[in-house]
Amino acid sequence: MGAGPTARYVVVGAGSAGCVLAERLSADGDAQVVLIEAGGPDRRAEIGIPAAFPSLFGTSADWGYRTTPQPGLGGRTLNWPRGRTLGGSSSLNAQIWTRGHLADFDGWAEDDGCAGWSAGEVLPYFARAEDRSGAGAYGSGGPIRIEDLRDPSPATAEFLGACAEAGLPALDDGRPLEPEGAGPVRATQRGGRRWSAADGYLRPALRRENLTVVTDARVERILIEDGRAVGVAYTTADGPAEARADGEVLLAAGAIGSPQLLMLSGVGDADELRGHGITVHAHLPRVGRGLADHLYVPLAFEAHGRVTPGVTDRQGEITEFLRGRRGRLTSNLAEAVAFLRSGPGLPAPDLEFVWMLVPFLDQERAARQHGVTLGVVLLRPRSHGTVRLASADPAAHPVIDPRYLSDPDGDDLRVLTEGIHRAQQVLTRPALAARLGAPLTPRALDPDPGTVHALTRTHAETLYHPVGTCGMGGDPEAVLDPHLRVRGVAGLRVVDASALPSLPRGHTHAPTVMLAERAADLILAEAAQHRRGALAGR
């Protein structure tokens, strides 16, 4: 075993949360911090080009996960791209910044027993992360730059016009914790270029001598001694090594990687772990359970006019982007959203529309042509799945079973069906009449419930928002306590989307950054308290 670094904090995963932790925990220049990332540096040109993100799927920057066959989706197996580079999925995503709804966070505090996570308590952490250009009730001066798109397509204005014709109100930018209605996206971009968590948090911190970043290093297990996490074992091209932590080990490997690492390290359901020959350190049956994801149905159409980047004049668009970061390649491809309720009496929206300037079928692997897609998103699914070990081999992908549309009462399919009917009302408004051509999703405008159900099972896809596999909660059986500490193992926390007790009503990048901002405060406060106690005991 090769010698590795020793630090106060060892952070596993340089994604949205890991980059926040690395910056905040190293900021005082005192504590040594080691950040370990399985992927390589974020140097690929496609990462910086907003419209190029689908081309990163299936590359070395993507973990390339796949689900098990999904009975609710006609037995289909879905690709689950996840970032495997500095910045993690914030280097591969569609750059949409939505906080979620205040009902989400108040629900965490009230229903899940997560004291300290109510909307009022998390609001300062969103604001601290944000640097929003223009108007709106967002933070300013934070690491994450948030801008309006530089050159949105005219088709996006037409879509928003159709939403207004269908009775959807305009999204109020002054109430970002109460999203309802339709509006243009707020994008994590700076001057037409993607702005990832690595750009905002990690890059400025790299000059610090107390921060060490190790890339191309696969963490294989957490080192647990006498009930305490003391480091991690990892492998690089040079062979196996260890990083020791005299403070805490912080898992930020994401909703797939973090539960997998816990289970590989002997933290999970005892019977399942023994079945793989793994020594049990803590019996936590909920590790890997509670998996939730946003399922969406793509209603795709041919488009009249030059809409989709890279179809008509790819070289000209590249030149325009390189010269001044202008033009169609500055599009994040998903230029507008709408949040709406499927029926009266709901506390908050349970549906989202995502307007895409590309025929986004089969995760954009179909033949490229000018087209648009209106994605109908189920925001609050009742179906939950699992992440399980395939074997004790750290290099083996885990078994991912989201169990889409498996809720026994059929509410998920019912809400999605209502969402598709509402989307059809938008798509048939006069504002879009001159833009839309033939449907590329067969029978996309057919309102018959049987047709809609078949369409959903045939074409529904992930919106890339898995959460909940190491959920925090006040329940003593929850994997994490409300301070994100792993129950039964000292010196170990999970700080990423796997810790979220439920799916936010929006995209998950912003809540994950917020979570890590608050986690850094919790970690530093507890460390300061420990030092004070040690001094008082002398």
Phi, psi and omega in degrees: 000122181288151177288138179235183183286157172241139185209168172287320181234129171249119182252127181255111179107121181255044175271206184305315182282317183298323178294321177299311182299316181300318181289310186292322183282340178262359191297327183279355177077002184263299184288133173283134181233131174245127178246123184244126183236133181292326181271188181262185176299156183271061185262352182298134183300327183296335181297320182282342183269112188306317185282354187269002190300326179297335180289348178276343180294133179084003177264184178293346178274003184235134176295335176067040178288156172224149177276169167288163174304136185254109179303324180290346180242038176069024179081010181287150172254128186256143169286138176236084177296138173218141185295136178226065181193171176301132187096344178056222182290344174290349174265355181237351191277182181271013170064024180272129179251104172231135184283334194102186184249147180303331177297331177297309187285323174296327176294321176302314184290317188272316185270327184260000178070026182265080179300136180095359185243020176291167182302315180296329182279331180271342182307314180299333181282326170299310183299322181294330181281337196266147169225087188266127173275146177084195184279170177122157185270057178250172175282164177224147178087000180278177184288333185265110179284133181232120184227161167286151177299140185287319185224068180294155180288145172303334179296334179289318175298323178295319177298314180295327174296320178294323177298317178296320178296331180273003175093007177279132178288167176284141177295130184270107182292345178277357180228066186291350174261008175225059184292127175201134184102187188246143178189169177291154181287156167258122192249142175279080180223155171229113178058040176086002180244147175306142176234097185273177174295330176293321177295314188282320186254310191284315185304314180294337183272348187296336181284351181284135181289339181270008176243123176244128179246125179247118180253170182052044183230115181269114176287130185256332176192160173271136178275117182241122181231125179052042176079011181231139174283124184241003179158193178222153171256134181218168182231135173236184178298338180273357179116187182286150179207171177230148168240122183261145180237123175265002174244277182217153167259130185239110178278122176225043186268003174095174187291345174258311186291322183292311176296325178299315180294321176301313182293319177300334183265005177091023179239110183162203178290120188301316182296318180293319180295317179296327177298335176263006180076024183259131177293132184272127174254330179207127179274101179232088187299339184277355176300126181086352177265175178075015180297125176229149182210153175277115174268139177223155180248120181273119172258098188254147183219150164298151181236139174276134180094173182274103186244311190272127178300145172080012182259309187268314186222068186300314183294320178296322178293322177296316179298317179297321179292314183292327182286322185209013183051053177234172172092191190292336180286350173279354177289141173273007181073337180242085197269350180210155178223162172216138177245131184210164180257140181285344180193171181287159175085358179279146182288341184194168179302145175238006178227151174224142167256137173238119183266117185243138182266046182198145175284088192273074176251142182053045179052041173068026176265358177286169179301136184281135175203165177292125181194171177225160177222133168255109179273129179257115191251132173273109188279329186233070183293145174268346178279135179228149182235203185218156165242124183230154176290137169278327179195180177276005179280117181298337181278348181278133175297142176288170178270115185253116181232093182290341181054047179304141175056035182256000181299135190296334181271354178073020182294324182298314179293323179297314182292318177298321178298316177297321178297320179293320177299318179293323178294321178298326177294325177288315186293340181259013178280157183302328184299336181254001187299320182280347186265321188277136173256214183290147178291136174265336167273112186306132176059038183297335182255009179279119183276355182303127183304321179297319178295317181296319179297315180295318178300317181297312183292333182275328190238349184300146184221168173286146171262014173070039184233052180289139179214172160090001187280351171225049192300141175274158178178164177282341176297128181297347176270354176295148182299317183243148169277174183295353172263012175071016178277137178288124180292131176093353178225117179286154175069022184223127175230160171242124184229087177187189185296340178294339181280344184294128182288341176203164181288130172291157177276069181163193184277155196265353181298309183298312177299328179291319176298315178302314180303316182290325176299314180290323178301318179300318177297317179298316181296313182293322179295318179292323177296319178295320178296320179295319179295320178297319179296320179295319179294321181293334182276355181284000000 
